[in-house]
Amino acid sequence: MQRHSADVIREYGPFPGIECVHGVTFDGRSIWLATGETLTTLDPESGRTGRSVDAAATAGTAFDGQHLYQIAGKRIQRIDPETGDVLATIPSPSEDDDSGLAWAEGTLWVGQYEGRKILQVDPWTGDVLRTLESDRMVTGVTWVDGELWHGTWESGESDVRRVDPHTGEVHQRLELPTDTGVSGLESDGADRFFCGGGPSGRLRAIRRPTRHA
């Protein structure tokens, strides 16, 4: 397993009116922040927040190329990003432990915090298709170039991990500074990960290592 210190390349926030950053996703242009009662856009270059849509948003967020998905307690909502309308819902794998959310391979990937798991979920039925075990509390989840990454946050320590999508084996760890939490996690599809900072109200960009780093 490769183990490195995370290279924090930019910090965003705090933001006016935002006390906590939960889920994080990226639509190719804007970052979306789940901030409790809204989903709010952030320009990754200027660092300025933009428009918001009302949504229960205290956990993971994902984008499938057209719609947003948001964990909302006992359900996962599919949301129109233009209007904020809830178009469909499926049951959440758990009522109160689901944390991160990602879209990949036509399915949703759900992190479970205290359960220390990542679940692959059918986006139409909510059925669990695959379960991966972790030895740490799981927060954000993301995919990039066929790689599965997730955040951890436990006992004041956080890291971002690349794991085998079939076995859950840890291949690489990027360790954040002590007392720097990772809530949501998202890739920009290139060389950055965006890490939600939970109750700090901040977002951090860390460098994604090359495949052979």
Summary of the structure (lengths in Angstrom):
residues: 213
radius of gyration: 15.3
end to end distance: 11.4
largest distance: 43.9
contacts: 760
relative contact order: 0.20
helix: 0%
strand: 55%
